[in-house]
Amino acid sequence: MVNKKTHKKEEPGKETHNETTDNKGNNVSQESAEEKSLNNQDVIDKIPQEGEAPAKEVYSSDKVVAAEKTMEEKLAEMQDKYIRLSAEFDNYRKRTLREKIELSKYASENLLLEILPVMDDFERALSHMESASDCAAMKDGIDLIYVKFTEFLKLNGIREIESFNCVFNVDLHDAVAKIPVEEEEMKGRIVEVIQKGYYLQNKVIRHSKVVVGE
């Protein structure tokens, strides 16, 4: 049997500790009930109460809320920019559409301004025709108007399609009739031009109406 003896050591100014002696005579200290109670209370205080989140989680939630607020502000800013750009583009589209309509409406303005002098010449010729006794002078005046108008057409890229005595070409000519011819070389060729055809630059804007020999 091992006898354990418990004794107290009391020193002035120091707390009293309980000591036990084991079977080898070594002293073993025991915590007082008060110290144990204090240690247990510290552990209990560290345990989060019901409904409370750990401090770290609360901090993370605050960061998430701040990030969401920042994202909402950026989204609102982007939406505002989109609305402004959409309105500007709509105004640009309406303005360009209006300009295109005006351009197509008045595209021939310069061309007509160049034709007006020719029209003036015709009116002067008509006004003198009733009182003029010299037919040769009238003819010369009309010839001058014709030459002037022909030059105007050339300056604007319009030229006549050569047709008379040429081989019939479906891309350039429109045959309105066929007549028999005695000359063998005139067969398949144009023997008469009913209405002249014209190019605009290299594009045929009107086919020549012709009579073809056969």
C-alpha positions in Angstrom: 0.0 0.0 0.0 1.2 3.6 -0.9 0.5 6.2 1.7 -0.3 9.7 0.3 0.0 12.5 2.6 -1.5 15.9 1.9 0.0 18.9 3.6 -0.2 22.7 3.0 2.6 25.1 2.6 1.8 28.6 3.7 4.1 31.5 3.0 3.3 35.1 3.7 2.1 37.0 0.7 1.7 33.9 -1.5 -1.4 32.0 -2.4 -2.0 28.6 -0.8 -1.5 25.6 -3.1 -2.6 22.0 -2.4 0.1 19.5 -2.9 0.0 15.7 -2.8 2.8 13.3 -2.3 2.9 10.2 -4.5 4.4 6.9 -3.5 7.9 8.2 -4.5 7.6 11.2 -2.3 7.2 13.7 -5.2 5.0 16.7 -4.7 2.1 17.1 -7.2 0.3 20.5 -7.3 -3.4 20.7 -7.8 -5.3 23.8 -9.2 -7.7 25.3 -6.9 -11.4 25.3 -7.8 -11.3 29.0 -8.4 -8.6 28.8 -11.0 -10.4 26.0 -12.8 -13.5 28.1 -12.8 -11.7 31.1 -14.3 -10.1 28.9 -17.0 -13.4 27.3 -17.9 -15.1 30.8 -18.1 -12.4 32.0 -20.6 -13.2 29.0 -22.9 -16.9 29.7 -22.6 -16.5 33.3 -23.4 -14.7 32.4 -26.6 -17.6 30.2 -27.8 -20.0 32.3 -30.1 -23.5 32.7 -28.7 -26.5 31.6 -30.6 -27.2 33.9 -33.5 -23.7 35.4 -33.5 -21.2 34.8 -36.3 -17.5 34.5 -35.8 -15.6 37.8 -36.2 -13.9 36.6 -39.3 -17.2 35.8 -41.0 -18.6 39.1 -40.1 -15.6 40.8 -41.7 -16.0 38.7 -44.8 -19.7 39.7 -45.1 -18.8 43.3 -44.9 -16.3 42.9 -47.7 -19.0 41.1 -49.8 -21.5 43.9 -49.2 -18.9 46.6 -50.1 -18.0 44.6 -53.3 -21.7 44.3 -54.3 -22.2 48.0 -53.8 -19.2 48.8 -56.0 -20.4 46.5 -58.7 -23.9 48.0 -58.6 -22.4 51.5 -59.0 -20.3 50.3 -62.0 -23.3 48.6 -63.5 -25.4 51.8 -63.1 -22.6 53.8 -64.7 -22.3 51.4 -67.7 -26.1 51.5 -68.1 -26.0 55.3 -68.2 -23.3 55.2 -70.8 -25.2 52.7 -72.9 -28.3 54.8 -72.9 -26.4 57.9 -73.9 -24.6 56.0 -76.7 -27.8 54.5 -77.9 -29.5 58.0 -78.0 -26.5 59.5 -79.9 -26.5 56.6 -82.5 -30.2 57.0 -83.0 -29.7 60.8 -83.6 -26.8 60.0 -86.0 -28.9 57.5 -87.9 -31.8 59.9 -88.3 -29.5 62.7 -89.4 -27.7 60.6 -92.0 -31.0 59.3 -93.3 -32.3 62.8 -93.7 -29.1 63.8 -95.5 -29.4 60.9 -97.9 -33.0 61.8 -98.7 -32.0 65.4 -99.4 -29.0 64.2 -101.5 -31.1 62.0 -103.7 -33.7 64.7 -104.0 -31.3 67.4 -105.1 -28.6 65.3 -106.8 -29.5 66.5 -110.2 -29.3 70.2 -109.2 -25.9 70.9 -110.8 -26.9 69.0 -114.0 -30.1 71.0 -114.4 -28.2 74.3 -113.8 -26.0 73.4 -116.8 -29.0 72.6 -119.0 -30.8 75.9 -118.3 -28.6 78.0 -120.6 -29.5 75.6 -123.5 -33.1 76.1 -122.6 -32.6 79.9 -122.7 -31.2 79.6 -126.2 -34.2 77.6 -127.4 -36.6 80.2 -126.0 -34.7 83.0 -127.7 -34.8 81.1 -131.0 -38.5 80.5 -130.7 -39.2 84.1 -129.9 -37.3 85.2 -133.1 -38.8 82.5 -135.3 -42.2 84.3 -135.8 -40.6 87.6 -136.9 -37.5 86.2 -138.7 -37.6 86.3 -142.5 -34.2 84.8 -143.0 -34.6 81.0 -142.7 -30.8 80.4 -143.1 -30.1 82.5 -140.0 -32.7 80.6 -138.0 -31.1 77.3 -139.1 -27.7 78.5 -138.1 -29.0 79.5 -134.7 -30.6 76.1 -134.1 -27.4 74.4 -135.2 -25.5 76.4 -132.7 -27.9 75.3 -129.9 -27.6 71.7 -131.0 -23.8 71.8 -130.9 -23.9 73.5 -127.5 -26.2 70.9 -126.1 -24.1 68.1 -127.6 -21.0 69.4 -125.9 -22.9 69.6 -122.6 -23.8 65.9 -122.9 -20.1 65.0 -123.7 -18.9 66.9 -120.6 -21.3 64.9 -118.5 -20.1 61.5 -119.8 -22.9 60.9 -122.3 -21.9 59.8 -125.8 -23.8 58.3 -128.8 -23.8 54.6 -129.6 -22.5 54.1 -133.2 -25.1 52.2 -135.0 -25.5 53.0 -138.7 -23.8 50.4 -141.0 -22.6 48.5 -137.9 -23.2 44.8 -137.2 -26.3 44.3 -135.1 -25.4 43.8 -131.4 -28.2 42.8 -129.0 -26.2 44.4 -126.2 -26.3 47.8 -127.9 -29.2 47.7 -130.4 -32.9 47.1 -130.4 -34.2 45.8 -133.7 -37.6 47.2 -134.5 -37.7 45.8 -138.1 -35.9 43.8 -140.7 -35.8 44.6 -144.4 -34.4 42.7 -147.3 -31.2 44.2 -148.9 -29.5 43.5 -152.2 -25.9 44.0 -151.0 -24.6 40.8 -149.4 -22.3 42.8 -147.0 -25.3 44.6 -145.5 -27.1 41.5 -144.4 -27.0 41.4 -140.6 -26.1 45.1 -140.5 -28.0 48.2 -139.5 -29.4 50.0 -142.5 -31.4 52.7 -140.6 -31.4 54.2 -137.1 -34.9 55.1 -135.8 -33.7 56.4 -132.4 -30.2 57.0 -131.2 -28.8 55.1 -128.2 -26.4 56.5 -125.6 -23.7 55.5 -123.1 -23.2 57.1 -119.7 -19.5 56.5 -119.3 -19.3 52.8 -120.2 -22.9 51.9 -119.4 -25.6 51.7 -121.9 -28.5 53.9 -120.7 -30.5 53.6 -123.9 -30.4 51.1 -126.7 -30.5 52.3 -130.3 -33.7 51.4 -132.1 -32.6 50.2 -135.6 -33.7 48.5 -138.8 -31.6 45.5 -139.7 -30.9 44.2 -143.3 -31.5 40.6 -144.2 
